[in-house]
Amino acid sequence: MNLDAASLRELLHVPDRAGRDLALLRTRVYRFSYDLRWYILAESLEEQFLAGKQPKPSTMGTVRACLGKIREDGSMPAFPDSVAASEDIDIQAHLGERTPHSWPCFIGGKRPAKIVVIVGAPRSGTSHLFNLLAATGHFAYFTTASCWAWPVRNLRQPERRVFTTLGESTILTVDNRTTRIIPGLVMPGEAEDIWHRAMPVYRHIRGHRYDISPQPEIGNPGILEAAASAHLAYFDRDALLVKSPFSSFRIPQLERCWGAKVRYVHIVRDQHETADSMRRNRFEFEANGRLLDAEDAWALFVGVVEADAPADRIVTIRHADLLRDPPSVLGALTDQLP
């Protein structure tokens, strides 16, 4: 696949189904599996696809069955050894190649001087704001190709290109649901595979349904430290920009981890607009043993940010203002995030 500007424009509007499913599989296995063989398989299939090799029909059947199982019950099927063999993917050799890129290698590396954390309810414009701030070039950031196990290995693959290298402003006008599953296109990413392992604050049930009551899991902050260090070095920046709606619930942990280095940007969209978008996109949340309606979910996300974020280190912006006048909002943010 030739990832030039013209082909990207076409893929933004007419996605390649096989490529879309391969890219989606990779991000899903990072998040929902600890079996590194799945990571190798998904990465290799996507990289072969980008190099012009189409996966076998039986392989795509396995890929889609895996995606279906994750949507159905939030779990992964058994690893398909036969697929790796039929696609000539040597799992052990690939694991060896990735060892120097593994997350423990980055512990104790470059540390951020400043961390900007975008928070807010899902479907509030957090992704759009993330993309716009990342495009300024002032920050390092996690991406759709980042992986907790080998944080920036994929960013160094020649088939993958960071969106800012393409000179394509039209990419920023397309919903992140589309841009994050174009093979080879590297966009700013939530990286919940990193965050959930470092600071778990929910239990995934299925699809887009989550239990956000306190969880008994104990996270591994070293994974976050390593990911931050690796991306700061890769982008050659000392400020880290991160985004996840679930980080609205991580503020106490972020304060313990990074303290006064953290600045919060809270983007707020009209409650009813946000709730309608949640319903259309089938986002569902449980808390304290009950299923919330979308309006109550909005109130929970917004309320916890307002309660937990330090008043002297948070900037609140309105989604409507960002849509109406992005340059003014971004300029004001730059002045308010010393």
Disulfide bonds with the S-S distance in Angstrom:
none
